[in-house]
Amino acid sequence: MKRFFAFLFGFAVLGVSLSCKEKTTKPMPASEAVKTPVVNKVLIDTTLLSEENISESLYEKMNNISELKNFQQALKGTELQEQMQYKKGPFTIFALSNNVFGFEMVDSLRTQSINDSVVEELARQIIEEKITSIDLIRRLKKVKGALVLYSLSKENMNILRSDFDIFISTAKLKRARLGKTDIEASNGIIHIVDSVWNK
C-alpha cells in the first residue's frame, strides 16, 4: 500500500513539473502581450516643428509682415513666442495690426512689472485650432447670432458677420473687423484685425 501511494505521489510531482515547464517555455501570443507605453525624447518632440518648418512658423511669418510689427514685438520674449515659433499647434492668430495695436500699447504692456499681463492680453487673440475664413463663414451659417470660440486665455471670442465683413469681439475688443485673412504658416494661420469700434 505504501508503495502504491509513493507511486501516486511521484506521478503527481512529475505531472506538475512537466506542466510548469510547458508554461514557462510556451511563448505568449502577441495579442495577449501587455504593451508598455514608451515615453522618450522622440515622442515628446513630436509636438515641435521640424527645423525646416520653424522658418515658416506663425512667429516668423509675423516678423515678415510690416503691419504686424507691434503685435510681433509684444510676443517677443514671452512663452507665447515659443509656442508660435516652435510648437506644431495648429493655432489661429487674430493678430492686431499696427493701427489697432499701437506702439504705445506695446510699451505700456512692457513697462508692467508682471510679464503675465502681456501674455494674457495676447492670448485673447489666439485660438488653439486652425480656422480659415471659409471655416468661419461655414460655422457662422450653422449658428444663430455669434459663433463662440475659446482663446488661449480661456475666454470667449465671439465671431459675427455683417454683409461681407467678419468681426470679432473679446473682453477687450467690442467690435474688431478682420482685414487680410488666411495667411498660412507651418503651424497655423493668421487673420489681421485692421480696425476697431469700441461702441
URDA-V244115 format. One record per pair of residues at least 12 apart in sequence whose C-alpha atoms are under 10 Angstrom apart, sorted by sequence separation. I is the first residue (numbers start at 1). GAP is how many residues later the second one is. If there is no record, write none. Layout:
BEGIN
i:I gap:GAP
i:I gap:GAP
END
This chain:
BEGIN
i:60 gap:12
i:106 gap:12
i:109 gap:12
i:146 gap:12
i:147 gap:12
i:148 gap:12
i:157 gap:12
i:158 gap:12
i:165 gap:12
i:166 gap:12
i:167 gap:12
i:179 gap:12
i:180 gap:12
i:181 gap:12
i:59 gap:13
i:145 gap:13
i:146 gap:13
i:147 gap:13
i:156 gap:13
i:157 gap:13
i:158 gap:13
i:165 gap:13
i:166 gap:13
i:178 gap:13
i:179 gap:13
i:180 gap:13
i:58 gap:14
i:59 gap:14
i:145 gap:14
i:146 gap:14
i:147 gap:14
i:156 gap:14
i:157 gap:14
i:165 gap:14
i:178 gap:14
i:179 gap:14
i:180 gap:14
i:145 gap:15
i:146 gap:15
i:155 gap:15
i:156 gap:15
i:160 gap:15
i:162 gap:15
i:177 gap:15
i:178 gap:15
i:179 gap:15
i:59 gap:16
i:144 gap:16
i:145 gap:16
i:155 gap:16
i:157 gap:16
i:158 gap:16
i:159 gap:16
i:160 gap:16
i:161 gap:16
i:176 gap:16
i:177 gap:16
i:178 gap:16
i:179 gap:16
i:59 gap:17
i:158 gap:17
i:159 gap:17
i:160 gap:17
i:176 gap:17
i:177 gap:17
i:178 gap:17
i:159 gap:18
i:176 gap:18
i:177 gap:18
i:178 gap:18
i:140 gap:19
i:149 gap:19
i:151 gap:19
i:176 gap:19
i:177 gap:19
i:129 gap:20
i:139 gap:20
i:140 gap:20
i:141 gap:20
i:148 gap:20
i:175 gap:20
i:176 gap:20
i:177 gap:20
i:59 gap:21
i:60 gap:21
i:128 gap:21
i:129 gap:21
i:140 gap:21
i:146 gap:21
i:147 gap:21
i:148 gap:21
i:175 gap:21
i:176 gap:21
i:59 gap:22
i:62 gap:22
i:127 gap:22
i:128 gap:22
i:129 gap:22
i:137 gap:22
i:146 gap:22
i:174 gap:22
i:175 gap:22
i:176 gap:22
i:58 gap:23
i:59 gap:23
i:61 gap:23
i:72 gap:23
i:126 gap:23
i:127 gap:23
i:128 gap:23
i:136 gap:23
i:137 gap:23
i:146 gap:23
i:173 gap:23
i:174 gap:23
i:175 gap:23
i:59 gap:24
i:60 gap:24
i:61 gap:24
i:71 gap:24
i:72 gap:24
i:126 gap:24
i:127 gap:24
i:128 gap:24
i:136 gap:24
i:137 gap:24
i:173 gap:24
i:174 gap:24
i:175 gap:24
i:58 gap:25
i:59 gap:25
i:60 gap:25
i:70 gap:25
i:71 gap:25
i:72 gap:25
i:125 gap:25
i:126 gap:25
i:127 gap:25
i:136 gap:25
i:168 gap:25
i:173 gap:25
i:174 gap:25
i:57 gap:26
i:58 gap:26
i:59 gap:26
i:70 gap:26
i:71 gap:26
i:72 gap:26
i:96 gap:26
i:124 gap:26
i:125 gap:26
i:126 gap:26
i:127 gap:26
i:140 gap:26
i:167 gap:26
i:172 gap:26
i:173 gap:26
i:57 gap:27
i:58 gap:27
i:59 gap:27
i:68 gap:27
i:69 gap:27
i:70 gap:27
i:71 gap:27
i:74 gap:27
i:95 gap:27
i:124 gap:27
i:125 gap:27
i:126 gap:27
i:127 gap:27
i:166 gap:27
i:169 gap:27
i:57 gap:28
i:58 gap:28
i:67 gap:28
i:68 gap:28
i:69 gap:28
i:70 gap:28
i:94 gap:28
i:123 gap:28
i:124 gap:28
i:125 gap:28
i:167 gap:28
i:168 gap:28
i:56 gap:29
i:57 gap:29
i:58 gap:29
i:67 gap:29
i:68 gap:29
i:69 gap:29
i:70 gap:29
i:71 gap:29
i:74 gap:29
i:93 gap:29
i:94 gap:29
i:96 gap:29
i:122 gap:29
i:123 gap:29
i:124 gap:29
i:137 gap:29
i:167 gap:29
i:169 gap:29
i:54 gap:30
i:55 gap:30
i:57 gap:30
i:67 gap:30
i:68 gap:30
i:70 gap:30
i:71 gap:30
i:73 gap:30
i:93 gap:30
i:94 gap:30
i:95 gap:30
i:122 gap:30
i:123 gap:30
i:124 gap:30
i:125 gap:30
i:127 gap:30
i:136 gap:30
i:54 gap:31
i:55 gap:31
i:57 gap:31
i:66 gap:31
i:67 gap:31
i:68 gap:31
i:70 gap:31
i:71 gap:31
i:74 gap:31
i:75 gap:31
i:93 gap:31
i:94 gap:31
i:95 gap:31
i:122 gap:31
i:123 gap:31
i:124 gap:31
i:126 gap:31
i:53 gap:32
i:54 gap:32
i:58 gap:32
i:65 gap:32
i:66 gap:32
i:67 gap:32
i:68 gap:32
i:69 gap:32
i:70 gap:32
i:71 gap:32
i:74 gap:32
i:93 gap:32
i:94 gap:32
i:120 gap:32
i:121 gap:32
i:123 gap:32
i:124 gap:32
i:125 gap:32
i:53 gap:33
i:54 gap:33
i:58 gap:33
i:62 gap:33
i:67 gap:33
i:68 gap:33
i:69 gap:33
i:70 gap:33
i:73 gap:33
i:74 gap:33
i:92 gap:33
i:93 gap:33
i:94 gap:33
i:119 gap:33
i:120 gap:33
i:124 gap:33
i:133 gap:33
i:49 gap:34
i:54 gap:34
i:58 gap:34
i:67 gap:34
i:69 gap:34
i:70 gap:34
i:71 gap:34
i:72 gap:34
i:73 gap:34
i:92 gap:34
i:93 gap:34
i:119 gap:34
i:120 gap:34
i:48 gap:35
i:51 gap:35
i:53 gap:35
i:58 gap:35
i:70 gap:35
i:71 gap:35
i:74 gap:35
i:91 gap:35
i:92 gap:35
i:93 gap:35
i:49 gap:36
i:50 gap:36
i:70 gap:36
i:74 gap:36
i:79 gap:36
i:91 gap:36
i:92 gap:36
i:93 gap:36
i:48 gap:37
i:49 gap:37
i:50 gap:37
i:70 gap:37
i:73 gap:37
i:78 gap:37
i:79 gap:37
i:90 gap:37
i:91 gap:37
i:92 gap:37
i:93 gap:37
i:48 gap:38
i:49 gap:38
i:50 gap:38
i:77 gap:38
i:78 gap:38
i:80 gap:38
i:81 gap:38
i:89 gap:38
i:90 gap:38
i:91 gap:38
i:92 gap:38
i:93 gap:38
i:47 gap:39
i:48 gap:39
i:49 gap:39
i:80 gap:39
i:89 gap:39
i:90 gap:39
i:91 gap:39
i:92 gap:39
i:47 gap:40
i:48 gap:40
i:49 gap:40
i:78 gap:40
i:79 gap:40
i:80 gap:40
i:89 gap:40
i:90 gap:40
i:91 gap:40
i:92 gap:40
i:46 gap:41
i:47 gap:41
i:48 gap:41
i:78 gap:41
i:89 gap:41
i:90 gap:41
i:45 gap:42
i:46 gap:42
i:47 gap:42
i:80 gap:42
i:84 gap:42
i:45 gap:43
i:75 gap:43
i:80 gap:43
i:125 gap:43
i:74 gap:44
i:75 gap:44
i:78 gap:44
i:125 gap:44
i:74 gap:45
i:125 gap:45
i:133 gap:45
i:80 gap:46
i:124 gap:46
i:74 gap:47
i:75 gap:47
i:124 gap:47
i:133 gap:47
i:134 gap:47
i:74 gap:48
i:75 gap:48
i:124 gap:48
i:125 gap:48
i:133 gap:48
i:134 gap:48
i:124 gap:49
i:132 gap:49
i:133 gap:49
i:72 gap:50
i:121 gap:50
i:132 gap:50
i:71 gap:51
i:121 gap:51
i:131 gap:51
i:132 gap:51
i:130 gap:52
i:132 gap:52
i:130 gap:54
i:132 gap:56
i:133 gap:56
i:130 gap:57
i:131 gap:57
i:132 gap:57
i:133 gap:57
i:93 gap:58
i:129 gap:58
i:130 gap:58
i:131 gap:58
i:132 gap:58
i:133 gap:58
i:92 gap:59
i:129 gap:59
i:130 gap:59
i:131 gap:59
i:132 gap:59
i:91 gap:60
i:128 gap:60
i:129 gap:60
i:130 gap:60
i:131 gap:60
i:91 gap:61
i:127 gap:61
i:126 gap:64
i:125 gap:66
i:125 gap:68
i:80 gap:72
i:94 gap:74
i:100 gap:76
i:96 gap:80
i:96 gap:81
i:97 gap:81
i:94 gap:82
i:96 gap:82
i:97 gap:82
i:95 gap:83
i:97 gap:83
i:94 gap:84
i:94 gap:87
i:92 gap:90
i:93 gap:90
i:92 gap:91
i:92 gap:92
i:101 gap:92
i:92 gap:93
i:100 gap:93
i:101 gap:93
i:91 gap:94
i:97 gap:94
i:98 gap:94
i:99 gap:94
i:100 gap:94
i:101 gap:94
i:90 gap:95
i:91 gap:95
i:92 gap:95
i:93 gap:95
i:94 gap:95
i:95 gap:95
i:96 gap:95
i:97 gap:95
i:98 gap:95
i:99 gap:95
i:100 gap:95
i:90 gap:96
i:91 gap:96
i:92 gap:96
i:93 gap:96
i:94 gap:96
i:95 gap:96
i:96 gap:96
i:97 gap:96
i:98 gap:96
i:99 gap:96
i:100 gap:96
i:89 gap:97
i:90 gap:97
i:91 gap:97
i:92 gap:97
i:93 gap:97
i:94 gap:97
i:95 gap:97
i:96 gap:97
i:97 gap:97
i:98 gap:97
i:99 gap:97
i:88 gap:98
i:89 gap:98
i:90 gap:98
i:91 gap:98
i:92 gap:98
i:93 gap:98
i:94 gap:98
i:95 gap:98
i:96 gap:98
i:97 gap:98
i:87 gap:99
i:88 gap:99
i:89 gap:99
i:90 gap:99
i:91 gap:99
i:92 gap:99
i:93 gap:99
i:94 gap:99
i:95 gap:99
i:96 gap:99
i:86 gap:100
i:87 gap:100
i:88 gap:100
i:93 gap:100
i:94 gap:100
i:96 gap:100
i:84 gap:101
i:85 gap:101
i:86 gap:101
i:87 gap:101
i:84 gap:102
i:85 gap:102
i:84 gap:103
i:83 gap:104
i:84 gap:104
i:62 gap:121
i:61 gap:122
i:61 gap:123
i:62 gap:123
i:61 gap:124
i:68 gap:124
i:58 gap:125
i:60 gap:125
i:61 gap:125
i:67 gap:125
i:68 gap:125
i:58 gap:126
i:59 gap:126
i:60 gap:126
i:68 gap:126
i:57 gap:127
i:58 gap:127
i:67 gap:127
i:56 gap:128
i:57 gap:128
i:58 gap:128
i:59 gap:128
i:61 gap:128
i:62 gap:128
i:56 gap:129
i:57 gap:129
i:58 gap:129
i:61 gap:129
i:55 gap:130
i:56 gap:130
i:57 gap:130
i:58 gap:130
i:54 gap:131
i:55 gap:131
i:56 gap:131
i:57 gap:131
i:58 gap:131
i:59 gap:131
i:53 gap:132
i:54 gap:132
i:56 gap:132
i:57 gap:132
i:58 gap:132
i:53 gap:133
i:54 gap:133
i:52 gap:134
i:53 gap:134
i:50 gap:136
i:49 gap:137
i:49 gap:138
i:48 gap:139
END
